[in-house]
Amino acid sequence: MDRRDALRRIAEIVGPEGIVPPTEAERYLVDERRLYRGSAALIVRPSTVDECSRILAICNRARLGVVPQGGNTGYCGGATPFDAERHVLVVMTRMNRIREIDPVGFTLTAEAGVVLADAQAEAAKHGLLFPLSMASEGSCRIGGNVATNAGGLAVLRYGTMRDLVLGLEVVLPSGDVLSELKGLRKDNTGYHLASVFVGSEGTLGLVTAAVLKLFPRPRSTETAWLAVSSPATAIALLGRARDESGDRVVSAEYVSRASLELVLRHIEGARDPLDRAHEHYLLLELASSDAPAALREKLERIVERAAEAGEIVDGVLAESGAQRDALWRLRETIPEAERREGGAVKHDVSVRISDVPRFLALAGAELDRIAPHRRSVYGHIGDGNLHYNLLPPQEDPFAEFRDRWGAKLSCAVHDAAARLGGSFSAEHGVGVLKIAELERYRSPQALAAMAALKRALDPNGIMNPGKVIPPAAFASRSA
Ligand SMILES: Cc1cc2nc3c(=O)[nH]c(=O)nc-3n(C[C@H](O)[C@H](O)[C@H](O)COP(=O)(O)OP(=O)(O)OC[C@H]3O[C@@H](n4cnc5c(N)ncnc54)[C@H](O)[C@@H]3O)c2cc1C
């Protein structure tokens, strides 16, 4: 089948409603961080699994590349197509049905295009919790969360998306539908195939639905904004909080003064919760099915003891839902504030939690050597993941800083993580942005195994060409 014929048949399959006209293409072709402006032969929005299956079968025969896209909030350009002749962008937003909720089995079955916040809301309607949570939850989609193995703000307690997926429905490059939506908690009948697709960033198949784990909804939540003397103290405090609360900590988010200042400068209504400025903060949240007063008592006791031990120098506990939201807003709007400030050289590293202070010392010393004037902004911490983002001094233009220092700074940050056995991409994936890092930091054995898997499932290389797998590792008939 030739290219034109294939594209015409795909257009017929989705019908006029499923085709994105060129006038509306921009939002799908430019990535979240505006690092890439892509192009595609066709942008389609299928509405059924059958349509997806027929589209992939045609692309496979005609050797057209298929680029899956959910909410297009990914940070590594993974959802951007790069070929105006041979790439078909498949946007999953019309496949947005919740197929089933099982309050006894604590599962929810959602199509790939369900917005994360809608999945959370559906669970909440039944008094349950779907715990994946991140600042992009109003736009990112379940299929994208699966494909990136999203992390977010509650990994400490509930794990990443991989821990929350019980099964998947995936359209394979051949067009065959692999349906593993049984929702079983135990099933050792050979390979756990769903796991292969979690974190595969659209390079192995098109995820069309997922069975997700739900949890009892906590009856009480307590949130504190604490000024701590150093990141190392934040980690000590986290250990104390986990221990003394009976492991009721859900989130532990580090916020540096530089981050807070960005938010105060750019985000309307944001205000410093404390009277005096401090260099380091920890946003700590506990949740449980304890009665609210009991959890509050636990948090107060933790804070009291930590203050006695010199771990906390100042702090405030949220007194209402509105105050809790205001504290979280200070953390969740950091990416937006960075963007309004002009941009940041972003990193998404992880090390063992106990190694975070060593990592900061190692990377900090190296960065001091390269660009002592930078500002460092970082988030997360409780799960060993640091968004270690670097900005120029306030008065300097970002583009100049990025062009002059960016590559060196990134290399120093990634090398420091690697020296401690850490990862250069904790939760944002590889996409097109970090392929060189993948080649540099993953072992030849790991790269060979990844390429073998890719070849086995997608021999014609139609799925998300040019993403994740380094071209040298997957030489041959790619689309
Ligand atoms: C403000 C902000 C905060 C964020 N915070 C976090 C955070 O805390 N933690 C975190 O992990 N990420 C975070 N992200 C990144 C992003 O939101 C996540 O990676 C999210 O999981 C991407 O979902 P999406 O639907 O937007 O996917 P997209 O950006 O559309 O796609 C991402 C990748 O998944 C593939 N893909 C998408 N849908 C499918 C499908 N159905 N089948 C197969 N492959 C598919 C794409 O091809 C691409 O490779 C944040 C982003 C923003 C803008």
PDBQT file of the ligand as one rigid body, heavy atoms in Angstrom, charges set to zero:
ROOT
HETATM    1  C1  LIG A 501       3.155  21.369  35.241  1.00  0.00    +0.000 C 
HETATM    2  C2  LIG A 501       3.619  19.973  35.001  1.00  0.00    +0.000 A 
HETATM    3  C3  LIG A 501       3.916  19.150  36.077  1.00  0.00    +0.000 A 
HETATM    4  C4  LIG A 501       4.341  17.845  35.868  1.00  0.00    +0.000 A 
HETATM    5  N1  LIG A 501       4.622  17.081  36.955  1.00  0.00    +0.000 NA
HETATM    6  C5  LIG A 501       4.980  15.796  36.776  1.00  0.00    +0.000 A 
HETATM    7  C6  LIG A 501       5.233  14.970  37.913  1.00  0.00    +0.000 A 
HETATM    8  O1  LIG A 501       5.171  15.402  39.057  1.00  0.00    +0.000 OA
HETATM    9  N2  LIG A 501       5.566  13.682  37.668  1.00  0.00    +0.000 N 
HETATM   10  C7  LIG A 501       5.658  13.159  36.395  1.00  0.00    +0.000 A 
HETATM   11  O2  LIG A 501       5.945  11.976  36.239  1.00  0.00    +0.000 OA
HETATM   12  N3  LIG A 501       5.449  13.945  35.322  1.00  0.00    +0.000 NA
HETATM   13  C8  LIG A 501       5.103  15.227  35.470  1.00  0.00    +0.000 A 
HETATM   14  N4  LIG A 501       4.875  16.010  34.374  1.00  0.00    +0.000 N 
HETATM   15  C9  LIG A 501       5.079  15.459  33.026  1.00  0.00    +0.000 C 
HETATM   16  C10 LIG A 501       3.797  14.887  32.358  1.00  0.00    +0.000 C 
HETATM   17  O3  LIG A 501       2.627  15.505  32.829  1.00  0.00    +0.000 OA
HETATM   18  C11 LIG A 501       3.724  13.380  32.562  1.00  0.00    +0.000 C 
HETATM   19  O4  LIG A 501       4.810  12.770  31.924  1.00  0.00    +0.000 OA
HETATM   20  C12 LIG A 501       2.432  12.734  32.040  1.00  0.00    +0.000 C 
HETATM   21  O5  LIG A 501       2.393  11.390  32.465  1.00  0.00    +0.000 OA
HETATM   22  C13 LIG A 501       2.305  12.795  30.520  1.00  0.00    +0.000 C 
HETATM   23  O6  LIG A 501       0.969  12.469  30.161  1.00  0.00    +0.000 OA
HETATM   24  P1  LIG A 501       0.354  13.012  28.781  1.00  0.00    +0.000 P 
HETATM   25  O7  LIG A 501      -0.996  12.411  28.632  1.00  0.00    +0.000 OA
HETATM   26  O8  LIG A 501       0.412  14.480  28.707  1.00  0.00    +0.000 OA
HETATM   27  O9  LIG A 501       1.348  12.338  27.744  1.00  0.00    +0.000 OA
HETATM   28  P2  LIG A 501       1.978  12.962  26.405  1.00  0.00    +0.000 P 
HETATM   29  O10 LIG A 501       2.828  14.125  26.718  1.00  0.00    +0.000 OA
HETATM   30  O11 LIG A 501       0.919  13.166  25.400  1.00  0.00    +0.000 OA
HETATM   31  O12 LIG A 501       2.906  11.740  25.945  1.00  0.00    +0.000 OA
HETATM   32  C14 LIG A 501       4.028  11.361  26.702  1.00  0.00    +0.000 C 
HETATM   33  C15 LIG A 501       4.635  10.083  26.111  1.00  0.00    +0.000 C 
HETATM   34  O13 LIG A 501       3.706   9.009  26.220  1.00  0.00    +0.000 OA
HETATM   35  C16 LIG A 501       3.359   8.498  24.922  1.00  0.00    +0.000 C 
HETATM   36  N5  LIG A 501       1.918   8.207  24.954  1.00  0.00    +0.000 N 
HETATM   37  C17 LIG A 501       0.918   9.047  25.273  1.00  0.00    +0.000 A 
HETATM   38  N6  LIG A 501      -0.259   8.405  25.230  1.00  0.00    +0.000 NA
HETATM   39  C18 LIG A 501       0.009   7.132  24.865  1.00  0.00    +0.000 A 
HETATM   40  C19 LIG A 501      -0.791   5.981  24.632  1.00  0.00    +0.000 A 
HETATM   41  N7  LIG A 501      -2.102   6.000  24.775  1.00  0.00    +0.000 N 
HETATM   42  N8  LIG A 501      -0.178   4.838  24.271  1.00  0.00    +0.000 NA
HETATM   43  C20 LIG A 501       1.172   4.784  24.108  1.00  0.00    +0.000 A 
HETATM   44  N9  LIG A 501       1.976   5.841  24.316  1.00  0.00    +0.000 NA
HETATM   45  C21 LIG A 501       1.397   7.003  24.693  1.00  0.00    +0.000 A 
HETATM   46  C22 LIG A 501       3.748   9.586  23.946  1.00  0.00    +0.000 C 
HETATM   47  O14 LIG A 501       4.055   9.059  22.676  1.00  0.00    +0.000 OA
HETATM   48  C23 LIG A 501       4.956  10.193  24.627  1.00  0.00    +0.000 C 
HETATM   49  O15 LIG A 501       6.088   9.425  24.360  1.00  0.00    +0.000 OA
HETATM   50  C24 LIG A 501       4.480  17.341  34.553  1.00  0.00    +0.000 A 
HETATM   51  C25 LIG A 501       4.174  18.167  33.465  1.00  0.00    +0.000 A 
HETATM   52  C26 LIG A 501       3.759  19.465  33.679  1.00  0.00    +0.000 A 
HETATM   53  C27 LIG A 501       3.427  20.316  32.492  1.00  0.00    +0.000 C 
ENDROOT
TORSDOF 0
